[in-house]
Amino acid sequence: MKDQRERIARAIAMTCRRNTLLEELHEGKVAHSQSGDYADVKVVTPDREIAWKDVSRITQEEMNRLMKEMVNNIYTILVTMDDPEFTAALTDVGDKWTYLWDKAEAEPNLLKKIGLMLEDFGEER
C-alpha cells in the first residue's frame, strides 16, 4: 500500500507540473552566476537594477493561475480516484514521467507548517 501511495503522490505532483504555468516558467533562460551564489547577478529594468536575491521570480497573477491549475488538477484526481481505470492510467503515466525522481519521503513538519499558516489568520491548531 505504501508503494501505491508513493506512486500516486508522484503522479499527482507530475500532473500538477506538466502542461501548467509552472512548466512554462521553467522553460525560460537560466541566469548564470560566476560566484555560484548569484550575488553577482542582477536584473536591469528601465528604472533600476535589482539584485537577484531580491527579484520576485513569479508575479501574483502567475501564482494565482498556477494555484488554480494545481487545485483543479488535484480536485479532478481526487474525485476520480474511485475509478480503477483512471487510477491505473494515472499511476502508469506517473511511473513513466517520474522514474528518475528521488524517493518520496513523509514531510515530518507538515502539521507544524499548517499550524503556522493558520496563525496567519489568527487561528491556533
MMTF fields as JSON, N, C-alpha, C and O atoms, coordinates in Angstrom:
{
  "mmtfVersion": "1.0.0",
  "mmtfProducer": "UNKNOWN",
  "numBonds": 499,
  "numAtoms": 500,
  "numGroups": 125,
  "numChains": 1,
  "numModels": 1,
  "chainsPerModel": [1],
  "groupsPerChain": [125],
  "chainIdList": ["A"],
  "bondAtomList": [4, 2, 8, 6, 12, 10, 16, 14, 20, 18, 24, 22, 28, 26, 32, 30, 36, 34, 40, 38, 44, 42, 48, 46, 52, 50, 56, 54, 60, 58, 64, 62, 68, 66, 72, 70, 76, 74, 80, 78, 84, 82, 88, 86, 92, 90, 96, 94, 100, 98, 104, 102, 108, 106, 112, 110, 116, 114, 120, 118, 124, 122, 128, 126, 132, 130, 136, 134, 140, 138, 144, 142, 148, 146, 152, 150, 156, 154, 160, 158, 164, 162, 168, 166, 172, 170, 176, 174, 180, 178, 184, 182, 188, 186, 192, 190, 196, 194, 200, 198, 204, 202, 208, 206, 212, 210, 216, 214, 220, 218, 224, 222, 228, 226, 232, 230, 236, 234, 240, 238, 244, 242, 248, 246, 252, 250, 256, 254, 260, 258, 264, 262, 268, 266, 272, 270, 276, 274, 280, 278, 284, 282, 288, 286, 292, 290, 296, 294, 300, 298, 304, 302, 308, 306, 312, 310, 316, 314, 320, 318, 324, 322, 328, 326, 332, 330, 336, 334, 340, 338, 344, 342, 348, 346, 352, 350, 356, 354, 360, 358, 364, 362, 368, 366, 372, 370, 376, 374, 380, 378, 384, 382, 388, 386, 392, 390, 396, 394, 400, 398, 404, 402, 408, 406, 412, 410, 416, 414, 420, 418, 424, 422, 428, 426, 432, 430, 436, 434, 440, 438, 444, 442, 448, 446, 452, 450, 456, 454, 460, 458, 464, 462, 468, 466, 472, 470, 476, 474, 480, 478, 484, 482, 488, 486, 492, 490, 496, 494],
  "bondOrderList": [1, 1, 1, 1, 1, 1, 1, 1, 1, 1, 1, 1, 1, 1, 1, 1, 1, 1, 1, 1, 1, 1, 1, 1, 1, 1, 1, 1, 1, 1, 1, 1, 1, 1, 1, 1, 1, 1, 1, 1, 1, 1, 1, 1, 1, 1, 1, 1, 1, 1, 1, 1, 1, 1, 1, 1, 1, 1, 1, 1, 1, 1, 1, 1, 1, 1, 1, 1, 1, 1, 1, 1, 1, 1, 1, 1, 1, 1, 1, 1, 1, 1, 1, 1, 1, 1, 1, 1, 1, 1, 1, 1, 1, 1, 1, 1, 1, 1, 1, 1, 1, 1, 1, 1, 1, 1, 1, 1, 1, 1, 1, 1, 1, 1, 1, 1, 1, 1, 1, 1, 1, 1, 1, 1],
  "groupList": [{"groupName": "MET", "atomNameList": ["N", "CA", "C", "O"], "elementList": ["N", "C", "C", "O"], "formalChargeList": [0, 0, 0, 0], "bondAtomList": [1, 0, 2, 1, 3, 2], "bondOrderList": [1, 1, 2], "singleLetterCode": "M", "chemCompType": "L-PEPTIDE LINKING"}, {"groupName": "LYS", "atomNameList": ["N", "CA", "C", "O"], "elementList": ["N", "C", "C", "O"], "formalChargeList": [0, 0, 0, 0], "bondAtomList": [1, 0, 2, 1, 3, 2], "bondOrderList": [1, 1, 2], "singleLetterCode": "K", "chemCompType": "L-PEPTIDE LINKING"}, {"groupName": "ASP", "atomNameList": ["N", "CA", "C", "O"], "elementList": ["N", "C", "C", "O"], "formalChargeList": [0, 0, 0, 0], "bondAtomList": [1, 0, 2, 1, 3, 2], "bondOrderList": [1, 1, 2], "singleLetterCode": "D", "chemCompType": "L-PEPTIDE LINKING"}, {"groupName": "GLN", "atomNameList": ["N", "CA", "C", "O"], "elementList": ["N", "C", "C", "O"], "formalChargeList": [0, 0, 0, 0], "bondAtomList": [1, 0, 2, 1, 3, 2], "bondOrderList": [1, 1, 2], "singleLetterCode": "Q", "chemCompType": "L-PEPTIDE LINKING"}, {"groupName": "ARG", "atomNameList": ["N", "CA", "C", "O"], "elementList": ["N", "C", "C", "O"], "formalChargeList": [0, 0, 0, 0], "bondAtomList": [1, 0, 2, 1, 3, 2], "bondOrderList": [1, 1, 2], "singleLetterCode": "R", "chemCompType": "L-PEPTIDE LINKING"}, {"groupName": "GLU", "atomNameList": ["N", "CA", "C", "O"], "elementList": ["N", "C", "C", "O"], "formalChargeList": [0, 0, 0, 0], "bondAtomList": [1, 0, 2, 1, 3, 2], "bondOrderList": [1, 1, 2], "singleLetterCode": "E", "chemCompType": "L-PEPTIDE LINKING"}, {"groupName": "ILE", "atomNameList": ["N", "CA", "C", "O"], "elementList": ["N", "C", "C", "O"], "formalChargeList": [0, 0, 0, 0], "bondAtomList": [1, 0, 2, 1, 3, 2], "bondOrderList": [1, 1, 2], "singleLetterCode": "I", "chemCompType": "L-PEPTIDE LINKING"}, {"groupName": "ALA", "atomNameList": ["N", "CA", "C", "O"], "elementList": ["N", "C", "C", "O"], "formalChargeList": [0, 0, 0, 0], "bondAtomList": [1, 0, 2, 1, 3, 2], "bondOrderList": [1, 1, 2], "singleLetterCode": "A", "chemCompType": "L-PEPTIDE LINKING"}, {"groupName": "THR", "atomNameList": ["N", "CA", "C", "O"], "elementList": ["N", "C", "C", "O"], "formalChargeList": [0, 0, 0, 0], "bondAtomList": [1, 0, 2, 1, 3, 2], "bondOrderList": [1, 1, 2], "singleLetterCode": "T", "chemCompType": "L-PEPTIDE LINKING"}, {"groupName": "CYS", "atomNameList": ["N", "CA", "C", "O"], "elementList": ["N", "C", "C", "O"], "formalChargeList": [0, 0, 0, 0], "bondAtomList": [1, 0, 2, 1, 3, 2], "bondOrderList": [1, 1, 2], "singleLetterCode": "C", "chemCompType": "L-PEPTIDE LINKING"}, {"groupName": "ASN", "atomNameList": ["N", "CA", "C", "O"], "elementList": ["N", "C", "C", "O"], "formalChargeList": [0, 0, 0, 0], "bondAtomList": [1, 0, 2, 1, 3, 2], "bondOrderList": [1, 1, 2], "singleLetterCode": "N", "chemCompType": "L-PEPTIDE LINKING"}, {"groupName": "LEU", "atomNameList": ["N", "CA", "C", "O"], "elementList": ["N", "C", "C", "O"], "formalChargeList": [0, 0, 0, 0], "bondAtomList": [1, 0, 2, 1, 3, 2], "bondOrderList": [1, 1, 2], "singleLetterCode": "L", "chemCompType": "L-PEPTIDE LINKING"}, {"groupName": "HIS", "atomNameList": ["N", "CA", "C", "O"], "elementList": ["N", "C", "C", "O"], "formalChargeList": [0, 0, 0, 0], "bondAtomList": [1, 0, 2, 1, 3, 2], "bondOrderList": [1, 1, 2], "singleLetterCode": "H", "chemCompType": "L-PEPTIDE LINKING"}, {"groupName": "GLY", "atomNameList": ["N", "CA", "C", "O"], "elementList": ["N", "C", "C", "O"], "formalChargeList": [0, 0, 0, 0], "bondAtomList": [1, 0, 2, 1, 3, 2], "bondOrderList": [1, 1, 2], "singleLetterCode": "G", "chemCompType": "PEPTIDE LINKING"}, {"groupName": "VAL", "atomNameList": ["N", "CA", "C", "O"], "elementList": ["N", "C", "C", "O"], "formalChargeList": [0, 0, 0, 0], "bondAtomList": [1, 0, 2, 1, 3, 2], "bondOrderList": [1, 1, 2], "singleLetterCode": "V", "chemCompType": "L-PEPTIDE LINKING"}, {"groupName": "SER", "atomNameList": ["N", "CA", "C", "O"], "elementList": ["N", "C", "C", "O"], "formalChargeList": [0, 0, 0, 0], "bondAtomList": [1, 0, 2, 1, 3, 2], "bondOrderList": [1, 1, 2], "singleLetterCode": "S", "chemCompType": "L-PEPTIDE LINKING"}, {"groupName": "TYR", "atomNameList": ["N", "CA", "C", "O"], "elementList": ["N", "C", "C", "O"], "formalChargeList": [0, 0, 0, 0], "bondAtomList": [1, 0, 2, 1, 3, 2], "bondOrderList": [1, 1, 2], "singleLetterCode": "Y", "chemCompType": "L-PEPTIDE LINKING"}, {"groupName": "PRO", "atomNameList": ["N", "CA", "C", "O"], "elementList": ["N", "C", "C", "O"], "formalChargeList": [0, 0, 0, 0], "bondAtomList": [1, 0, 2, 1, 3, 2], "bondOrderList": [1, 1, 2], "singleLetterCode": "P", "chemCompType": "L-PEPTIDE LINKING"}, {"groupName": "TRP", "atomNameList": ["N", "CA", "C", "O"], "elementList": ["N", "C", "C", "O"], "formalChargeList": [0, 0, 0, 0], "bondAtomList": [1, 0, 2, 1, 3, 2], "bondOrderList": [1, 1, 2], "singleLetterCode": "W", "chemCompType": "L-PEPTIDE LINKING"}, {"groupName": "PHE", "atomNameList": ["N", "CA", "C", "O"], "elementList": ["N", "C", "C", "O"], "formalChargeList": [0, 0, 0, 0], "bondAtomList": [1, 0, 2, 1, 3, 2], "bondOrderList": [1, 1, 2], "singleLetterCode": "F", "chemCompType": "L-PEPTIDE LINKING"}],
  "groupTypeList": [0, 1, 2, 3, 4, 5, 4, 6, 7, 4, 7, 6, 7, 0, 8, 9, 4, 4, 10, 8, 11, 11, 5, 5, 11, 12, 5, 13, 1, 14, 7, 12, 15, 3, 15, 13, 2, 16, 7, 2, 14, 1, 14, 14, 8, 17, 2, 4, 5, 6, 7, 18, 1, 2, 14, 15, 4, 6, 8, 3, 5, 5, 0, 10, 4, 11, 0, 1, 5, 0, 14, 10, 10, 6, 16, 8, 6, 11, 14, 8, 0, 2, 2, 17, 5, 19, 8, 7, 7, 11, 8, 2, 14, 13, 2, 1, 18, 8, 16, 11, 18, 2, 1, 7, 5, 7, 5, 17, 10, 11, 11, 1, 1, 6, 13, 11, 0, 11, 5, 2, 19, 13, 5, 5, 4],
  "groupIdList": [1, 2, 3, 4, 5, 6, 7, 8, 9, 10, 11, 12, 13, 14, 15, 16, 17, 18, 19, 20, 21, 22, 23, 24, 25, 26, 27, 28, 29, 30, 31, 32, 33, 34, 35, 36, 37, 38, 39, 40, 41, 42, 43, 44, 45, 46, 47, 48, 49, 50, 51, 52, 53, 54, 55, 56, 57, 58, 59, 60, 61, 62, 63, 64, 65, 66, 67, 68, 69, 70, 71, 72, 73, 74, 75, 76, 77, 78, 79, 80, 81, 82, 83, 84, 85, 86, 87, 88, 89, 90, 91, 92, 93, 94, 95, 96, 97, 98, 99, 100, 101, 102, 103, 104, 105, 106, 107, 108, 109, 110, 111, 112, 113, 114, 115, 116, 117, 118, 119, 120, 121, 122, 123, 124, 125],
  "secStructList": [7, 2, 2, 2, 2, 2, 2, 2, 2, 2, 2, 2, 2, 2, 2, 2, 2, 6, 6, 1, 2, 2, 2, 2, 2, 2, 6, 1, 7, 7, 7, 7, 7, 1, 1, 1, 1, 1, 6, 6, 7, 3, 3, 3, 7, 1, 1, 7, 3, 3, 3, 4, 4, 4, 7, 7, 1, 1, 7, 2, 2, 2, 2, 2, 2, 2, 2, 2, 2, 2, 2, 2, 2, 2, 2, 2, 2, 2, 2, 2, 6, 6, 7, 2, 2, 2, 2, 2, 2, 2, 2, 2, 2, 2, 2, 2, 2, 2, 6, 6, 1, 7, 7, 7, 7, 7, 7, 6, 6, 2, 2, 2, 2, 2, 2, 2, 2, 2, 2, 6, 6, 6, 7, 7, 7],
  "xCoordList": [0.814, 0.0, 0.854, 0.541, 1.955, 2.826, 3.399, 3.466, 3.815, 4.351, 3.305, 3.633, 2.051, 0.962, 0.741, 0.494, 0.827, 0.667, 1.79, 1.56, 3.009, 4.128, 3.903, 4.148, 3.445, 3.174, 2.112, 2.237, 1.066, 0.004, 0.52, 0.188, 1.329, 1.896, 2.746, 2.648, 3.574, 4.406, 3.531, 3.799, 2.493, 1.604, 0.874, 0.705, 0.441, -0.223, 0.755, 0.413, 1.963, 2.964, 3.275, 3.358, 3.444, 3.736, 2.571, 2.773, 1.358, 0.174, 0.004, -0.488, 0.404, 0.292, 1.405, 1.331, 2.426, 3.526, 3.419, 3.582, 3.147, 3.114, 2.001, 0.878, 2.33, 1.353, 0.646, -0.539, 1.377, 0.848, 1.779, 2.824, 1.386, 2.224, 3.608, 4.595, 3.696, 4.996, 5.967, 7.143, 5.495, 6.35, 6.741, 7.878, 5.803, 6.115, 7.206, 8.13, 7.101, 8.108, 9.466, 10.505, 9.452, 10.687, 11.422, 12.638, 10.682, 11.278, 12.165, 12.927, 12.093, 12.861, 14.36, 14.83, 15.091, 16.548, 16.97, 16.346, 18.022, 18.532, 19.669, 20.54, 19.655, 20.732, 22.012, 21.971, 23.145, 24.449, 25.123, 25.043, 25.778, 26.481, 27.906, 28.133, 28.87, 30.269, 30.612, 31.424, 29.987, 30.291, 29.612, 30.022, 28.572, 27.865, 26.745, 25.879, 26.734, 25.677, 24.73, 23.851, 24.904, 24.071, 24.214, 23.437, 25.206, 25.449, 25.909, 25.783, 26.438, 26.925, 25.874, 26.186, 24.649, 23.593, 22.601, 22.236, 22.171, 21.168, 20.223, 20.558, 19.048, 18.072, 18.016, 17.86, 18.143, 18.135, 16.77, 16.341, 16.094, 14.796, 14.955, 16.004, 13.967, 14.099, 14.373, 14.992, 13.912, 14.081, 15.069, 15.368, 15.586, 16.517, 17.156, 16.786, 18.136, 18.745, 18.322, 18.275, 18.014, 17.556, 18.483, 18.718, 19.002, 19.849, 19.027, 17.841, 19.65, 18.96, 18.204, 17.076, 18.814, 18.172, 16.901, 16.066, 16.739, 15.567, 14.506, 13.451, 14.774, 13.845, 12.75, 13.035, 11.509, 10.406, 10.412, 10.43, 10.398, 10.502, 9.146, 9.065, 8.078, 6.742, 5.799, 5.858, 4.948, 4.006, 2.814, 2.604, 2.044, 0.843, -0.155, -0.81, -0.271, -1.179, -0.739, -1.569, 0.567, 1.081, 0.838, 0.461, 1.053, 0.83, -0.639, -0.955, -1.536, -2.968, -3.32, -4.059, -2.795, -3.068, -2.519, -3.19, -1.297, -0.668, -1.469, -1.714, -1.871, -2.628, -3.976, -4.416, -4.635, -5.915, -5.712, -6.503, -4.663, -4.377, -4.118, -4.625, -3.325, -2.992, -4.22, -4.442, -5.026, -6.233, -7.176, -7.717, -7.374, -8.274, -7.75, -8.529, -6.453, -5.878, -6.01, -6.407, -5.677, -5.776, -7.234, -7.527, -8.138, -9.558, -10.051, -10.76, -9.67, -10.077, -9.567, -10.29, -8.323, -7.755, -8.532, -8.89, -8.795, -9.471, -10.891, -11.33, -11.61, -12.997, -13.054, -14.118, -11.926, -11.897, -11.146, -11.067, -10.596, -9.775, -10.541, -9.922, -11.854, -12.637, -12.729, -13.159, -12.329, -12.367, -11.053, -10.015, -11.062, -9.826, -9.072, -7.841, -9.784, -9.135, -8.376, -7.249, -9.002, -8.335, -7.103, -6.029, -7.257, -6.141, -4.977, -3.818, -5.286, -4.231, -3.527, -2.3, -4.297, -3.693, -2.85, -1.75, -3.358, -2.634, -1.298, -0.26, -1.327, -0.083, 0.867, 2.084, 0.335, 1.196, 1.922, 3.132, 1.191, 1.838, 2.793, 3.857, 2.386, 3.279, 4.576, 5.647, 4.498, 5.702, 6.624, 7.843, 6.037, 6.842, 7.563, 8.703, 6.909, 7.488, 8.363, 9.166, 8.236, 8.934, 9.956, 10.439, 10.3, 11.177, 12.558, 13.243, 12.983, 14.286, 14.201, 15.227, 13.004, 12.832, 13.329, 13.393, 13.683, 14.055, 12.871, 11.718, 13.165, 12.125, 11.314, 11.866, 10.016, 9.139, 9.435, 9.748, 9.33, 9.535, 8.397, 7.938, 7.945, 6.932, 7.541, 8.67, 6.81, 7.279, 6.936, 5.771, 7.944, 7.657, 7.116, 6.464, 7.363, 6.95, 5.69, 5.364, 4.98, 3.819, 2.739, 2.172, 2.448, 1.424, 1.842, 1.011, 3.114, 3.611, 3.448, 3.025, 3.782, 3.633, 2.176, 1.876, 1.276, -0.156, -0.572, -1.342, -0.079, -0.37, 0.113, -0.586, 1.306, 1.828, 0.969, 0.764, 0.461, -0.416, -1.72, -2.249, -2.243, -3.465, -3.232, -4.114, -2.038, -1.705, -1.754, -2.076, -1.437, -1.517, -2.946, -3.15, -3.928, -5.325, -5.858, -7.065, -4.942, -5.334, -5.929, -6.566, -5.734, -6.271, -5.132, -3.972, -5.484, -4.499, -4.908, -6.09, -3.939, -4.188, -3.836, -3.965],
  "yCoordList": [-1.203, 0.0, 1.262, 2.236, 1.234, 2.399, 2.69, 3.852, 1.659, 1.846, 2.481, 3.347, 2.058, 2.619, 4.091, 4.906, 4.441, 5.847, 6.694, 7.831, 6.154, 6.901, 7.097, 8.181, 6.065, 6.17, 7.228, 8.016, 7.247, 8.24, 9.644, 10.595, 9.777, 11.087, 11.627, 12.804, 10.774, 11.184, 11.568, 12.553, 10.784, 11.059, 12.384, 13.144, 12.663, 13.941, 15.088, 16.082, 14.965, 16.023, 16.252, 17.393, 15.168, 15.281, 15.935, 16.799, 15.524, 16.064, 17.55, 18.3, 17.973, 19.391, 20.23, 21.458, 19.598, 20.326, 20.317, 21.353, 19.158, 19.02, 19.875, 19.902, 20.56, 21.344, 22.397, 22.667, 22.99, 24.086, 25.281, 25.202, 26.375, 27.577, 27.286, 27.858, 26.418, 26.106, 25.594, 25.955, 24.777, 24.276, 25.4, 25.452, 26.294, 27.438, 28.3, 28.737, 28.547, 29.351, 28.658, 29.312, 27.351, 26.569, 26.594, 26.41, 26.822, 26.809, 28.019, 27.996, 29.055, 30.275, 30.069, 28.998, 31.102, 31.057, 31.153, 31.858, 30.447, 30.409, 31.417, 31.502, 32.178, 33.132, 32.374, 31.311, 32.944, 32.349, 33.189, 34.417, 32.526, 33.203, 32.689, 31.503, 33.581, 33.167, 32.866, 31.986, 33.604, 33.395, 32.139, 31.605, 31.666, 30.472, 30.743, 29.889, 31.921, 32.245, 33.321, 33.784, 33.715, 34.703, 36.122, 37.004, 36.352, 37.702, 38.621, 39.842, 38.043, 38.821, 38.98, 39.498, 38.549, 38.611, 39.7, 39.846, 40.462, 41.498, 41.541, 41.108, 42.069, 42.271, 43.766, 44.564, 44.139, 45.549, 45.879, 45.269, 46.844, 47.308, 48.746, 49.348, 49.304, 50.694, 51.699, 52.736, 51.395, 52.389, 52.005, 52.821, 50.761, 50.364, 49.018, 48.311, 48.688, 47.367, 46.67, 47.289, 45.377, 44.622, 43.426, 42.652, 43.286, 42.127, 40.856, 40.834, 39.804, 38.552, 38.046, 37.567, 38.148, 37.646, 38.409, 37.91, 39.619, 40.444, 40.399, 41.019, 39.677, 39.628, 38.602, 37.458, 39.016, 38.059, 37.362, 38.016, 36.057, 35.31, 34.874, 34.21, 35.257, 34.92, 36.048, 36.506, 36.483, 37.557, 36.999, 35.787, 37.884, 37.448, 36.812, 35.826, 37.372, 36.801, 35.393, 34.497, 35.205, 33.875, 32.901, 31.752, 33.354, 32.493, 32.099, 30.939, 33.05, 32.738, 31.706, 30.758, 31.89, 30.941, 29.558, 28.547, 29.527, 28.252, 27.533, 26.331, 28.255, 27.626, 27.115, 26.04, 27.865, 27.406, 26.13, 25.193, 26.088, 24.883, 23.692, 22.596, 23.911, 22.824, 22.339, 21.133, 23.265, 22.874, 22.097, 21.067, 22.584, 21.889, 20.493, 19.542, 20.361, 19.048, 18.099, 16.945, 18.587, 17.742, 17.356, 16.198, 18.312, 18.024, 16.965, 16.034, 17.118, 16.139, 14.752, 13.766, 14.675, 13.38, 12.81, 11.632, 13.629, 13.133, 12.658, 11.651, 13.369, 12.947, 11.78, 11.197, 11.436, 10.345, 9.127, 8.118, 9.189, 8.102, 6.791, 5.728, 6.839, 5.601, 4.803, 3.65, 5.415, 4.743, 3.982, 4.613, 2.648, 1.869, 2.122, 2.12, 2.338, 2.605, 3.928, 4.028, 4.943, 6.25, 6.127, 6.619, 5.472, 5.333, 4.578, 4.947, 3.528, 2.769, 3.639, 3.618, 4.404, 5.281, 6.358, 6.661, 6.94, 7.996, 7.476, 8.109, 6.319, 5.795, 5.319, 5.44, 4.789, 4.369, 5.559, 5.504, 6.628, 7.803, 8.445, 8.946, 8.418, 8.94, 8.16, 8.753, 6.836, 5.994, 6.338, 6.408, 6.55, 6.83, 8.176, 8.296, 9.191, 10.53, 10.763, 11.696, 9.946, 10.251, 9.207, 9.247, 8.277, 7.178, 7.661, 6.94, 8.836, 9.356, 10.259, 10.715, 10.513, 11.377, 10.682, 9.454, 11.491, 10.936, 10.196, 10.474, 9.255, 8.514, 9.483, 10.402, 9.272, 10.118, 9.912, 8.805, 10.984, 10.928, 11.679, 12.702, 11.175, 11.888, 13.174, 13.171, 14.254, 15.555, 15.644, 15.829, 15.514, 15.452, 16.756, 16.73, 17.873, 19.167, 19.721, 20.893, 18.898, 19.406, 19.932, 20.996, 19.214, 19.68, 21.009, 21.9, 21.146, 22.406, 23.535, 24.636, 23.262, 24.275, 24.683, 25.86, 23.716, 24.023, 24.891, 25.836, 24.585, 25.394, 26.824, 27.763, 27.004, 28.35, 29.099, 30.306, 28.391, 29.035, 29.471, 30.537, 28.655, 29.024, 30.253, 31.1, 30.348, 31.51, 32.793, 33.855, 32.701, 33.878, 34.433, 35.607, 33.588, 34.001, 34.176, 34.295, 34.191, 34.397, 33.173, 33.281, 32.019, 30.773, 29.956, 30.108, 29.096, 28.189, 26.773, 26.475, 25.907, 24.478, 23.709, 22.485],
  "zCoordList": [0.0, 0.0, 0.0, -0.684, 0.787, 0.842, -0.54, -0.941, -1.278, -2.616, -3.527, -4.337, -3.401, -4.205, -3.849, -4.737, -2.566, -2.153, -2.721, -3.133, -2.747, -3.328, -4.823, -5.352, -5.498, -6.942, -7.206, -8.143, -6.383, -6.558, -6.25, -6.958, -5.2, -4.861, -6.007, -6.356, -6.586, -7.722, -8.916, -9.603, -9.15, -10.278, -10.086, -11.039, -8.856, -8.587, -8.794, -9.436, -8.262, -8.428, -9.908, -10.364, -10.645, -12.075, -12.807, -13.661, -12.474, -13.13, -12.831, -13.674, -11.65, -11.29, -11.901, -11.874, -12.446, -13.067, -14.585, -15.23, -15.149, -16.608, -17.207, -16.704, -18.271, -19.027, -18.178, -18.373, -17.237, -16.438, -16.575, -17.22, -15.963, -15.974, -15.407, -15.871, -14.423, -13.829, -14.884, -14.871, -15.774, -16.844, -17.801, -18.27, -18.089, -18.946, -18.312, -18.998, -16.998, -16.311, -16.31, -16.402, -16.207, -16.167, -17.51, -17.559, -18.595, -19.93, -20.211, -21.177, -19.412, -19.658, -19.538, -19.152, -19.874, -19.763, -18.307, -17.513, -17.968, -16.606, -16.471, -17.337, -15.384, -15.129, -14.772, -14.154, -15.174, -14.865, -13.784, -13.802, -12.856, -11.776, -11.704, -11.463, -11.914, -11.779, -10.322, -10.04, -9.396, -7.975, -7.434, -6.403, -8.128, -7.688, -6.71, -6.52, -6.075, -5.108, -5.631, -4.904, -6.878, -7.568, -7.021, -7.385, -6.144, -5.64, -6.773, -6.67, -7.849, -8.985, -10.087, -11.16, -9.844, -10.854, -10.472, -9.306, -11.472, -11.237, -12.428, -13.53, -12.178, -13.238, -13.505, -12.58, -14.762, -15.141, -15.729, -16.709, -15.125, -15.608, -16.08, -15.848, -16.724, -17.194, -16.078, -16.316, -14.852, -13.787, -12.692, -11.82, -12.726, -11.654, -11.941, -12.878, -11.094, -11.098, -9.81, -8.748, -9.91, -8.749, -8.556, -9.485, -7.349, -7.038, -7.198, -6.867, -7.703, -7.959, -6.736, -6.859, -5.562, -4.345, -4.006, -3.251, -4.553, -4.264, -5.363, -5.229, -6.438, -7.56, -7.284, -6.927, -7.45, -7.411, -8.757, -9.8, -8.741, -9.994, -10.54, -11.573, -9.831, -10.296, -9.862, -8.721, -10.758, -10.443, -9.668, -9.626, -9.063, -8.343, -9.309, -8.968, -10.509, -11.5, -11.901, -12.054, -12.071, -12.404, -11.255, -11.486, -10.016, -8.857, -8.776, -8.511, -9.001, -8.974, -10.046, -9.78, -11.247, -12.33, -11.994, -12.198, -11.478, -11.127, -10.039, -10.142, -9.011, -7.929, -8.436, -8.03, -9.313, -9.866, -10.678, -10.567, -11.489, -12.27, -11.349, -11.589, -10.292, -9.381, -8.627, -8.52, -8.101, -7.362, -8.27, -7.87, -9.484, -10.413, -10.747, -10.81, -10.961, -11.261, -10.066, -10.225, -8.88, -7.688, -7.434, -7.135, -7.55, -7.345, -8.326, -7.944, -9.594, -10.609, -10.253, -10.391, -9.796, -9.389, -8.209, -8.215, -7.205, -6.003, -6.29, -5.734, -7.149, -7.417, -8.396, -8.6, -9.0, -9.978, -9.454, -10.154, -8.249, -7.709, -7.539, -7.495, -7.442, -7.282, -8.576, -8.572, -9.672, -10.976, -11.161, -11.361, -11.1, -11.208, -12.511, -12.518, -13.604, -14.892, -14.834, -15.32, -14.236, -14.09, -13.203, -13.552, -12.056, -11.117, -11.767, -11.583, -12.52, -13.203, -14.236, -14.333, -15.008, -16.017, -15.347, -15.809, -14.261, -13.542, -13.013, -13.207, -12.342, -11.783, -12.885, -12.741, -13.965, -15.075, -15.696, -15.917, -15.975, -16.574, -15.562, -15.924, -14.28, -13.244, -13.18, -13.054, -13.266, -13.252, -14.419, -14.259, -15.583, -16.776, -16.685, -17.133, -16.109, -16.048, -14.832, -14.834, -13.79, -12.53, -12.113, -10.981, -12.991, -12.574, -12.129, -11.403, -12.534, -12.109, -10.872, -10.367, -10.394, -9.228, -7.968, -7.905, -6.961, -5.655, -5.056, -5.385, -4.177, -3.468, -2.613, -2.008, -2.57, -1.755, -0.275, 0.161, 0.48, 1.928, 2.597, 2.089, 3.73, 4.505, 5.046, 5.537, 4.96, 5.456, 6.942, 7.295, 7.822, 9.257, 9.838, 10.882, 9.205, 9.749, 9.09, 9.277, 8.325, 7.598, 8.542, 8.292, 9.61, 10.545, 11.167, 11.341, 11.499, 12.067, 11.037, 11.387, 9.779, 8.737, 8.567, 8.367, 8.647, 8.545, 9.73, 9.561, 10.912, 12.096, 11.929, 12.312, 11.361, 11.121, 10.118, 10.255, 9.106, 8.129, 8.795, 8.48, 9.715, 10.432, 11.304, 11.44, 11.896, 12.717, 11.903, 12.435, 10.612, 9.752, 9.705, 9.394, 10.013, 10.025, 11.442, 11.65, 12.419, 13.802, 14.46, 15.508, 13.867, 14.427, 15.024, 14.643, 15.958, 16.539, 16.256, 16.088, 16.205, 15.953, 17.182, 17.202]
}
